[in-house]
């Protein structure tokens, strides 16, 4: 059963965890790969869905934890939040850089990507994982709306807007509420 996790996240205010939960329920993935877990809000929301499905699915939760130079969590804080919501049996934790993982990606049914996304991140992901996408894997990512492209750090670093790659990647915004969440999937 879903309840909005009381865990600090840009997703919390607009209950975007429910969108993630619904995606997991709809697609019934066995392997979820998540990059950018922070305090575990999205991890917990998706793990609640795996628990509801009772499908023996797992979330492979990747982050740089304390080594990420910007806003980050500790691995232990994230683990504690997962335990607090009694979904620890659905989550495995790993420390790895996303771009290193992309060189030899593991198989997944669903990916959640939230790593300071910009247009280049999303385009690189789409190009690197096109075989996975064509074979039925889906990717959900933080961002995709015009409002999200206007966040201060995107402006400060002159980051490529995510909206600028929408036609190339063919993503769909699933939830426009800030910071938005979008979906990339192959043609079925």
DRENKOL-538793 format. One record per residue (C-alpha): residue number from 1; residue in three letters; x, y, z. Coordinates in Angstrom, 1 decimal, padded with zeros to 4 digits, always signed. Each point is the difference from the previous one (the first is absolute). Layout:
# DRENKOL-538793
  pos  code      xx      yy      zz
  NUM   ALA       X       Y       Z
...
//
This chain:
# DRENKOL-538793
  pos  code      xx      yy      zz
    1   UNK  +000.0  +000.0  +000.0
    2   UNK  +001.3  +003.4  -000.9
    3   UNK  +000.5  +003.0  +002.3
    4   UNK  +002.0  +003.1  -000.9
    5   UNK  +003.4  -000.7  +001.7
    6   UNK  +000.9  +002.7  +002.5
    7   UNK  +003.5  +000.3  -001.3
    8   UNK  +001.7  +003.2  -001.2
    9   UNK  -000.3  +000.2  -003.8
   10   UNK  -000.9  +002.4  -002.8
   11   UNK  -002.7  -002.6  -000.7
   12   UNK  -001.6  +000.1  +003.4
   13   UNK  -002.1  +003.2  -000.2
   14   UNK  -001.9  -001.1  -003.2
   15   UNK  +000.0  -003.7  +001.0
   16   UNK  +001.8  -001.1  -003.1
   17   UNK  +000.7  -003.3  +001.9
   18   UNK  -003.5  -001.0  -001.0
   19   UNK  +000.9  +000.4  -003.6
   20   UNK  +003.1  -002.3  +000.5
   21   UNK  -002.1  -002.5  +002.0
   22   UNK  -002.6  -000.1  -002.8
   23   UNK  +002.7  -000.6  -002.7
   24   UNK  +001.3  -002.9  +002.0
   25   UNK  -003.5  -001.5  +000.5
   26   UNK  -000.8  +000.4  -003.7
   27   UNK  +003.3  -001.5  -001.4
   28   UNK  +000.7  -002.6  +002.7
   29   UNK  +003.8  +000.2  -000.3
   30   UNK  +002.3  -002.7  +001.5
   31   UNK  +003.1  +002.2  -000.1
   32   UNK  -000.1  +003.8  +000.6
   33   UNK  +003.2  +001.9  -000.3
   34   UNK  +000.0  +003.4  +001.7
   35   UNK  +002.7  +002.6  -000.2
   36   UNK  -000.2  +003.0  +002.4
   37   UNK  -001.8  -001.3  +003.1
   38   UNK  +000.9  +002.9  +002.3
   39   UNK  -002.0  -000.7  +003.2
   40   UNK  -002.0  -002.8  -001.5
   41   UNK  -003.4  +001.5  -000.8
   42   UNK  -000.3  -001.4  -003.5
   43   UNK  +001.6  -003.3  +001.1
   44   UNK  -002.6  -000.4  +002.8
   45   UNK  -002.9  +000.9  -002.3
   46   UNK  +001.0  -002.6  -002.6
   47   UNK  +000.8  -002.6  +002.6
   48   UNK  -003.5  +000.5  +001.4
   49   UNK  -001.3  -001.0  -003.4
   50   UNK  +002.3  -003.1  -000.2
   51   UNK  -001.3  -001.0  +003.4
   52   UNK  -003.6  +000.5  -001.1
   53   UNK  +000.7  -002.1  -003.1
   54   UNK  +001.8  -002.7  +002.0
   55   UNK  +002.0  -000.8  -003.1
   56   UNK  +003.5  -000.5  +001.5
   57   UNK  +001.1  +003.1  -001.9
   58   UNK  +003.1  +001.9  +001.1
   59   UNK  +001.2  +003.6  -000.2
   60   UNK  +003.7  +000.4  -000.6
   61   UNK  +000.5  +003.3  +001.7
   62   UNK  +003.2  +001.8  -001.3
   63   UNK  +001.4  +003.3  +001.3
   64   UNK  +003.3  +001.6  +000.7
   65   UNK  -001.2  +000.8  +003.5
   66   UNK  +002.5  +002.1  +001.9
   67   UNK  +002.3  +000.3  -003.0
   68   UNK  -002.6  +002.0  -002.1
   69   UNK  +001.3  +003.6  +000.3
   70   UNK  -003.5  +001.6  +000.0
   71   UNK  -003.1  -000.8  +002.1
   72   UNK  +000.4  -003.6  +001.2
   73   UNK  -001.0  -002.5  +002.7
   74   UNK  +002.0  -002.6  +001.9
   75   UNK  -000.5  -003.6  -000.9
   76   UNK  -001.1  -000.7  +003.6
   77   UNK  -002.6  +002.8  +000.0
   78   UNK  -001.6  -001.5  -003.2
   79   UNK  +000.1  -003.5  +001.4
   80   UNK  -001.7  +001.2  +003.2
   81   UNK  -002.8  +001.6  -002.0
   82   UNK  -000.5  -003.2  -002.0
   83   UNK  -000.1  -002.0  +003.2
   84   UNK  -002.4  +002.5  +001.6
   85   UNK  -002.5  -000.8  -002.7
   86   UNK  +000.6  -003.8  +000.3
   87   UNK  +001.0  -000.5  -003.7
   88   UNK  +003.6  -000.9  +000.6
   89   UNK  -000.5  -003.5  -001.6
   90   UNK  -000.6  +001.7  -003.3
   91   UNK  +003.1  +002.2  -000.1
   92   UNK  +003.7  -000.6  -000.6
   93   UNK  +002.5  +002.8  +000.3
   94   UNK  +003.0  +000.7  -002.2
   95   UNK  +002.5  +002.8  -000.3
   96   UNK  +000.8  +000.8  -003.6
   97   UNK  +000.2  +002.9  -002.4
   98   UNK  -002.8  +000.0  -002.6
   99   UNK  +002.3  +000.7  -003.0
  100   UNK  +002.3  -002.9  +001.1
  101   UNK  -003.1  -002.3  +000.2
  102   UNK  -001.1  +001.1  -003.5
  103   UNK  +003.3  -001.5  -001.4
  104   UNK  -001.3  -003.5  +001.1
  105   UNK  -003.6  +000.3  +001.0
  106   UNK  -001.7  -002.8  +001.8
  107   UNK  -003.4  -001.2  -001.2
  108   UNK  -003.1  +001.7  +001.4
  109   UNK  -003.7  +000.2  -000.7
  110   UNK  -000.4  +003.5  +001.4
  111   UNK  +002.4  +002.8  +000.7
  112   UNK  -000.5  +003.1  +002.1
  113   UNK  +002.6  +002.7  -000.7
  114   UNK  +000.4  +003.0  +002.2
  115   UNK  +003.6  +001.2  -000.2
  116   UNK  -000.1  +003.7  -000.6
  117   UNK  -001.6  -000.8  -003.4
  118   UNK  +000.4  +002.4  -002.9
  119   UNK  -000.5  -000.4  -003.7
  120   UNK  +003.4  -001.6  -000.6
  121   UNK  -000.6  -002.5  +002.8
  122   UNK  -003.3  -001.1  -001.5
  123   UNK  +001.3  -000.2  -003.6
  124   UNK  +003.1  -002.0  +001.1
  125   UNK  -002.3  -002.3  +002.0
  126   UNK  -002.3  -000.5  -003.0
  127   UNK  +002.9  -000.7  -002.4
  128   UNK  +001.9  -002.3  +002.4
  129   UNK  -003.0  -002.0  +001.0
  130   UNK  -001.9  -000.2  -003.3
  131   UNK  +000.4  -003.8  -000.2
  132   UNK  -001.5  -000.3  +003.4
  133   UNK  -002.8  +002.3  -000.9
  134   UNK  -000.7  -001.8  -003.3
  135   UNK  -000.1  -003.3  +002.0
  136   UNK  -002.7  +001.3  +002.3
  137   UNK  +001.8  +001.8  +002.8
  138   UNK  -001.5  +003.3  +001.1
  139   UNK  +001.7  +003.0  +001.4
  140   UNK  -001.6  +002.6  +002.2
  141   UNK  +001.9  +003.1  +000.9
  142   UNK  -000.2  +003.1  +002.1
  143   UNK  -000.8  +003.0  -002.2
  144   UNK  -001.3  +000.5  -003.5
  145   UNK  -002.3  +003.0  +000.6
  146   UNK  +000.8  +003.6  -001.0
  147   UNK  -000.3  +001.0  +003.7
  148   UNK  +002.7  -002.5  +001.0
  149   UNK  +002.4  +001.3  -002.6
  150   UNK  -000.2  +003.4  +001.7
  151   UNK  +001.5  -001.1  +003.4
  152   UNK  +002.8  +002.2  +001.2
  153   UNK  +002.9  -002.5  -000.4
  154   UNK  -001.0  -000.6  -003.7
  155   UNK  +000.1  +003.7  -000.6
  156   UNK  +003.3  +000.6  +001.9
  157   UNK  +001.9  -002.8  -001.8
  158   UNK  -001.7  +000.7  -003.4
  159   UNK  -001.1  -003.6  +000.0
  160   UNK  -001.7  -001.3  -003.1
  161   UNK  -003.8  +000.0  +000.5
  162   UNK  -001.7  -003.4  +000.1
  163   UNK  -002.8  +001.3  -002.1
  164   UNK  +002.5  +000.6  -002.8
  165   UNK  +000.5  -003.8  -000.5
  166   UNK  -003.7  -001.0  +000.2
  167   UNK  -000.4  -000.7  -003.7
  168   UNK  +003.2  -002.0  -000.2
  169   UNK  -000.8  -002.1  +003.1
  170   UNK  -003.8  +000.0  -000.5
  171   UNK  -000.7  +000.2  +003.7
  172   UNK  -003.4  +000.6  +001.6
  173   UNK  -000.5  +002.1  +003.1
  174   UNK  -002.0  -002.2  +002.4
  175   UNK  -000.4  +002.6  +002.8
  176   UNK  +000.4  +003.7  -000.7
  177   UNK  +000.1  +001.0  +003.6
  178   UNK  +003.4  +001.3  +001.0
  179   UNK  +002.5  -001.3  -000.5
  180   UNK  -001.8  -002.3  -002.4
  181   UNK  +000.7  -003.6  -001.0
  182   UNK  +000.2  -001.3  -003.5
  183   UNK  +000.0  -003.4  -001.8
  184   UNK  +002.0  -001.5  -002.8
  185   UNK  -001.1  -003.3  -001.5
  186   UNK  +000.3  -001.8  -003.3
  187   UNK  -002.9  -000.4  -002.4
  188   UNK  -002.1  -002.9  +001.1
//
